[in-house]
């Protein structure tokens, strides 16, 4: 877990046939598209601009330390050259394995490797019809599908996971998606989750697995929790203990490339999201949905660059950091992170105050303060020291408050960070 909690920031990539309709990766299920109707995307999948080295550079420059790519999504389409199916990129006009060069390019930039693999599969002939299946309302189809042998699908799933974990060298993260147990659903019994997780850990003992196998109550059934598109109130707990967690978030709502979506978050919102996640002890994996031509679209690239500009000078408040100890109350309009090894506190100032920043309760152990992005000293007004005069009286700061004298003008940084060195 150590590399992962230190890394704090990763790239999610949702890429597949759904990038062509460009209206959500669930398009097949939402619009109840038949195999025949969806086939046009298979026939036209031709990512001529695909440059994995460029993706890897973009991720690295944004400050990301690992990536997770959809090897297969719910539509069943595989980006790698699986020997267990023909429903894969190498059989489309793309004509090649798209995963291997990405793994190599990311490794070359020093990023850790993760695969997303969908437990759902709307293409496989033995995948039984459930409430999400695209053909759920087609009575004829449902009738014909009665004889499907789900056990055969479970075997296919297992062989594909085995393939992903044996054909690409060390895999650092596996993101299996997802379980919806109960009537008309699928969970641990269907996926044969316990067998699966055992195999995964045998094949890749160092791997980290997410929490969507429906094994939350099974020891070793998961390594980290995965809140999706929402910010938890506080550090996620299980049985009263804080657990590793990773928020997965999108730029605009959908995971796959969605041309007409206009709900893109700003660079600032994304930076604050990252800081807030770390301030609650979590990781953030931010998603890009590349286009059918294999490129990041302009909106995604601009955001990654904007985050990167901030990370370059402020990453120290993210990497290796976590929630600050409780004795440091979070000041108003600020977010705190903490590097326990370095004994440094990071105050992210969301609203720039005029002149002074009062950190109530910080009065004790601060030895030095500076702005993180340029290492310029921030004057500390001694506890109990005078700030100025008020009606002829010295205006003194109470002993438990640390008062910082800030430049009047907000530094030209999306979110300025003050680095406090503790004794
Ligand atoms: C989901 C969705 C999906 C997306 C994902 C990411 O549950 O079905 O389309 O891949 O989670 O976390």
Boltz pocket constraint, residues with backbone or C-beta under 6 A from the ligand:
constraints:
  - pocket:
      binder: B
      contacts: [[A, 14], [A, 25], [A, 26], [A, 177], [A, 178], [A, 228], [A, 248], [A, 255]]
      max_distance: 6.0
